[in-house]
Amino acid sequence: MSKKIIIISMLVLSFSFIWSSTLPSFNIETLQGEILKSEDLLKDGIIYIDFWATSCQPCLRLLPHINGFVEKYPEVNFVAVSIDSPRNKNNVSRLVRSQKFDFINGFDSSKTLQKLFNVTSIPRSLIIDQSGKIIYDHTGFNSGDEKKIEEAIINALKGE
């Protein structure tokens, strides 16, 4: 297959995803190497995904808030996906353990999820409803944004 056909196919897939706002199936690799499928996460409820990196100070301020939501909203699958380079995986694991983060911790070493969700800035927060539709999309984190995120979670649980 020529490179042009592959590139065109990828662009068509990307644009159809963006226009439909409905998620194609994807996998998340956890820090422990387990592979989680989006369909399985959606069976249990909505998915909250946060893209972050150890070098991102706003990310590090947001993650504890996400951890606080875990107990409050057990019907939500909270997933934090590190976009650190593969050589930093041990640092990511140490940080997650030391902070006692109680949500799913993914690692996107292949950059597959970053490309799928067009992540160009972090932190990037997404809420996906049970039908696979992205219903909330926010980039960055400032003090007070945690209230907006929680409101979006509550609205998603109400089906709004």
C-alpha positions in Angstrom: 0.0 0.0 0.0 1.4 3.4 -0.9 2.1 6.0 1.8 -0.4 8.4 0.2 -3.2 5.9 0.6 -2.3 5.2 4.2 -2.1 8.9 5.0 -5.4 9.7 3.3 -7.1 6.8 5.1 -5.8 8.0 8.5 -7.0 11.6 7.7 -10.5 10.3 6.7 -10.7 8.3 9.9 -9.5 11.2 12.0 -12.0 13.7 10.4 -14.9 11.2 10.7 -14.1 10.8 14.4 -13.9 14.6 15.0 -17.1 15.3 13.0 -19.1 12.5 14.6 -17.8 13.1 18.2 -18.4 9.4 18.7 -15.5 7.4 19.9 -14.1 4.6 17.9 -13.0 1.6 20.0 -9.6 2.0 21.7 -7.3 0.3 24.2 -5.6 1.8 27.2 -2.4 0.2 28.5 -2.1 0.5 32.3 1.2 1.1 34.0 1.1 -2.6 35.0 0.9 -3.6 31.3 -2.8 -4.6 31.4 -4.9 -3.7 28.3 -8.3 -2.1 29.0 -10.8 -1.8 26.2 -13.0 1.2 25.9 -16.1 -1.0 25.4 -15.5 -2.6 28.8 -15.0 0.7 30.5 -18.2 2.1 29.0 -20.3 -0.9 30.1 -19.8 0.2 33.7 -20.7 3.9 33.1 -19.1 7.0 31.8 -15.4 7.5 31.3 -13.4 10.5 32.5 -10.0 10.6 30.7 -7.2 13.0 31.7 -4.0 13.3 29.7 -1.0 14.5 31.7 2.8 14.4 32.1 5.1 14.5 35.1 6.7 17.7 33.8 3.3 19.5 33.7 2.6 21.5 36.9 -1.1 22.2 36.1 -1.4 18.4 35.5 0.1 17.6 38.9 -2.4 20.1 40.5 -5.4 18.5 38.8 -4.6 14.8 39.5 -5.4 15.0 43.3 -8.8 16.5 42.4 -9.5 13.5 40.1 -8.5 11.2 43.0 -11.0 13.0 45.2 -13.8 12.3 42.6 -13.1 8.6 42.6 -15.0 7.8 45.9 -17.7 10.4 45.2 -18.6 9.0 41.8 -18.0 5.3 41.7 -20.1 4.9 38.5 -17.5 6.8 36.6 -14.3 5.2 35.3 -11.6 7.7 36.0 -8.5 7.2 33.8 -5.3 9.3 33.8 -3.1 8.7 30.8 0.5 9.7 31.0 2.0 11.0 27.8 5.6 10.9 29.3 8.3 9.3 27.2 8.8 5.6 27.6 12.1 6.2 29.5 10.1 8.1 32.2 7.7 5.2 32.9 9.4 4.4 36.3 9.0 8.1 37.4 5.3 8.0 36.5 4.8 4.8 38.4 6.6 6.2 41.5 4.6 9.4 41.4 1.3 7.4 41.1 2.3 5.2 44.0 3.5 8.0 46.2 0.4 10.1 45.7 -1.8 7.0 46.2 -3.9 7.7 43.1 -6.9 5.4 43.2 -7.9 5.6 39.5 -6.8 3.8 36.4 -3.4 4.9 35.3 -2.6 4.5 31.7 0.6 5.0 29.7 0.5 6.0 26.1 4.1 5.2 25.0 3.0 4.6 21.4 1.2 8.0 21.3 -1.9 6.1 19.9 -4.4 7.8 22.3 -2.8 11.2 21.9 -3.3 10.9 18.1 -6.9 9.5 18.5 -8.0 12.4 20.7 -5.8 15.0 19.0 -4.0 15.9 22.3 -1.8 18.8 21.6 -1.8 20.5 25.1 -2.1 19.1 28.6 -3.8 18.6 30.9 -6.7 17.6 28.7 -9.8 16.3 30.3 -12.6 14.4 28.4 -15.8 12.9 29.6 -17.3 10.2 27.4 -20.9 9.0 27.9 -22.1 5.4 27.6 -22.9 5.8 23.9 -19.3 6.7 23.3 -19.9 10.4 22.7 -17.5 13.0 24.0 -19.7 15.2 26.1 -17.0 17.3 27.8 -13.6 18.5 26.6 -11.4 20.9 28.5 -7.7 21.8 28.1 -5.6 23.3 30.9 -6.1 23.6 34.6 -6.5 26.7 36.8 -7.7 26.8 40.3 -11.5 26.5 40.2 -11.6 24.3 37.1 -12.1 21.3 39.4 -15.6 22.7 40.1 -16.4 22.9 36.4 -15.1 19.3 35.9 -17.2 18.1 38.8 -20.3 19.8 37.4 -19.7 18.2 34.1 -19.4 14.8 35.8 -22.7 15.4 37.6 -24.4 16.5 34.4 -23.0 13.4 32.6 -24.4 11.1 35.3 -27.8 12.8 35.0 -27.7 12.2 31.2 -27.5 16.0 30.4 
